[in-house]
Amino acid sequence: MVAAHSSVAPVNHVIERVFAPLHKRALGVALGLTAGVLVFLVTAFHVIARPAEAPPIYLLAQYFYGYDVSWRGAFVGLWWGFVTGFTAGWFAAFLRNFAVATRIFLIRAKAELHQTNDFLDHI
């Protein structure tokens, strides 16, 4: 009996870790920093190298207020990239946590209903 219990405990621990909620702020900061640095580096590359066959990154000004292809625009893009990435990361973690919690709730409710399915047969 002890051996069966000890083999079940690690499985439960693994399942709890797999379905653990994501930290919304941490994912937001990670995606925000990544997006902000990426916009900064792309803009800095375009300011320094001025490539002839380059994608039109000046169109980011349509989404990021104050952005242009300059050093000032690189820092504005860093800020807006961080804000956009943070928002996207936070929302993605929120949706994932909500979906997992909803699914676990439904599975538990269905299991409890199945356990009491034959309740009236025993009365």
Summary of the structure (lengths in Angstrom):
residues: 123
radius of gyration: 24.9
end to end distance: 31.9
largest distance: 83.2
contacts: 310
relative contact order: 0.14
helix: 80%
strand: 0%
